[in-house]
Amino acid sequence: MIETHSLTKRFGQVTALDGVDIRIGPGEIVGLLGRNGAGKTTLIDLILGLTTPSSGTVTVGGGTPKQAVRNARIGAVMQTGGLLPDVSVRDTLAMINATHSDSIGVEAALDAARLTDIKNRKVGKCSGGEQQRLRFAIALLGRPDILILDEPTTGMDAATRHEFWDSLRTQTQQGRTIVFSTHYLEEAEQFAQRIIVLDRGEVIADAPMDKLQANEKRVQAASSKGPIDVTTADADGVARELLTETDAHDLTITPTSLEDVFVRLTEETDRDHA
Ligand SMILES: Nc1ncnc2c1ncn2[C@@H]1O[C@H](COP(=O)(O)OP(=O)(O)OP(=O)(O)O)[C@@H](O)[C@H]1O
C-alpha cells in the first residue's frame, strides 16, 4: 500500500527525513510517533505528494502519491487549513462531494464523523474538535483505501478525543489502512497495531504494539527497605530473586506503557548522538 525506499528530504541544511524505509500493508493501523521536529509531518507530506523527496522514493498503492490522491485512494486529515468559515458543515461537504465521481455521500460522511447534529452550523462557529471531525468527514467522502491523519486530535479535550477515536474505529472495521501521527502516546497505545518511531529523521523503532511493549515489564513490590520498582526484560527472574532472596512482598508485574518505551528509545538515541 505505502512503500518508501531510502526516503530523504532536506530543507537547506536541515535533513528532515534521512533514508527512511517503510512498508505499510492493507488494513494496517500505524501510529507514527516522534518528538517535535522528528520528521512526522515531512513523512506524511511526502506520502500525500504535498512535497517531493530530495532522494529515494515513495509509492502509494503501486503508483505515485499524486496519482493516489487523484484517484481518491488516499484521504487526509491535516492539522490546519482548508475550511471556509462562512459555509455550513453540510454545505462544505456538499461542495467537496461534487468533485468526487464515487462518493459515500454527504449524509453518510456526516454520520460517520458524528456531525449530523451540527450539520447546519457555520464552520467558523464550530469548535476546534468539530472542525477536525469535519476534516475527517471530508477525507471519508471519496471512499479512500488509506486514511492519513496528522495529529488529528491536537487541541481536543479528553471527551472529544475519545469520541473522535470511536468514530475512527468504525473505519478500521471496514478494512481501511490508517496512518496517524500523535503526541498522545496513550492514544497510540489504544489504537495502533503497529508503531513507527521517528527521531532526527530516522526510524528508530518499527514494531507491532504488543512486541514493542512485551520485551520489558515493570516489577513493583514492598519490602522492609522501602518500595521496589524495576523495569526489566527478565521480570520472572527478578521476581523469583526478590521473593526467595529478600523479604519483598505484595509483588506485582505489569506491562510497561508505550510512554516508558518511547522515553527509553529516545534517551538511547540522545546518548548515541551525545
Ligand atoms: N518547509 C521547511 N523548511 C525548513 N525546515 C523545515 C520545513 N519543514 C520542516 N522543516 C524541518 O524539518 C524537521 C522535521 O520537521 P517535521 O515538521 O516533519 O517534524 P514533526 O515530527 O512533524 O514535528 P512536530 O511534532 O513538531 O509537528 C524539523 O527540523 C523542521 O524544522
The ligand as a MOL file (V3000), in Angstrom:
LIG
                    3D

  0  0  0     0  0            999 V3000
M  V30 BEGIN CTAB
M  V30 COUNTS 31 33 0 0 0
M  V30 BEGIN ATOM
M  V30 1 N 9.4990 23.8930 4.9700 0
M  V30 2 C 10.5250 23.6990 5.8040 0
M  V30 3 N 11.6380 24.4690 5.7280 0
M  V30 4 C 12.6740 24.2670 6.5590 0
M  V30 5 N 12.7140 23.3060 7.5030 0
M  V30 6 C 11.6520 22.5290 7.6300 0
M  V30 7 C 10.4920 22.6680 6.8030 0
M  V30 8 N 9.5830 21.7330 7.1620 0
M  V30 9 C 10.1380 21.0410 8.1780 0
M  V30 10 N 11.3650 21.5050 8.4650 0
M  V30 11 C 12.2850 20.9790 9.4950 0
M  V30 12 O 12.3670 19.5710 9.3170 0
M  V30 13 C 12.3900 18.9020 10.5820 0
M  V30 14 C 11.2270 17.9260 10.6680 0
M  V30 15 O 10.0070 18.6480 10.7610 0
M  V30 16 P 8.5670 17.9740 10.8350 0
M  V30 17 O 7.5740 19.0720 10.7910 0
M  V30 18 O 8.4850 16.8990 9.8250 0
M  V30 19 O 8.6050 17.3090 12.2930 0
M  V30 20 P 7.4030 16.7060 13.1430 0
M  V30 21 O 7.8950 15.3910 13.6540 0
M  V30 22 O 6.1480 16.7020 12.3660 0
M  V30 23 O 7.3140 17.7380 14.3470 0
M  V30 24 P 6.0470 18.2120 15.2370 0
M  V30 25 O 5.7660 17.0880 16.1710 0
M  V30 26 O 6.6110 19.3960 15.9540 0
M  V30 27 O 4.9110 18.5310 14.3240 0
M  V30 28 C 12.3670 19.9930 11.6260 0
M  V30 29 O 13.6910 20.2670 12.0000 0
M  V30 30 C 11.7570 21.1770 10.9010 0
M  V30 31 O 12.2060 22.3980 11.4570 0
M  V30 END ATOM
M  V30 BEGIN BOND
M  V30 1 1 1 2
M  V30 2 1 2 3
M  V30 3 2 2 7
M  V30 4 2 3 4
M  V30 5 1 4 5
M  V30 6 2 5 6
M  V30 7 1 6 7
M  V30 8 1 6 10
M  V30 9 1 7 8
M  V30 10 2 8 9
M  V30 11 1 9 10
M  V30 12 1 10 11
M  V30 13 1 11 12
M  V30 14 1 11 30
M  V30 15 1 12 13
M  V30 16 1 13 14
M  V30 17 1 13 28
M  V30 18 1 14 15
M  V30 19 1 15 16
M  V30 20 2 16 17
M  V30 21 1 16 18
M  V30 22 1 16 19
M  V30 23 1 19 20
M  V30 24 2 20 21
M  V30 25 1 20 22
M  V30 26 1 20 23
M  V30 27 1 23 24
M  V30 28 2 24 25
M  V30 29 1 24 26
M  V30 30 1 24 27
M  V30 31 1 28 29
M  V30 32 1 28 30
M  V30 33 1 30 31
M  V30 END BOND
M  V30 END CTAB
M  END
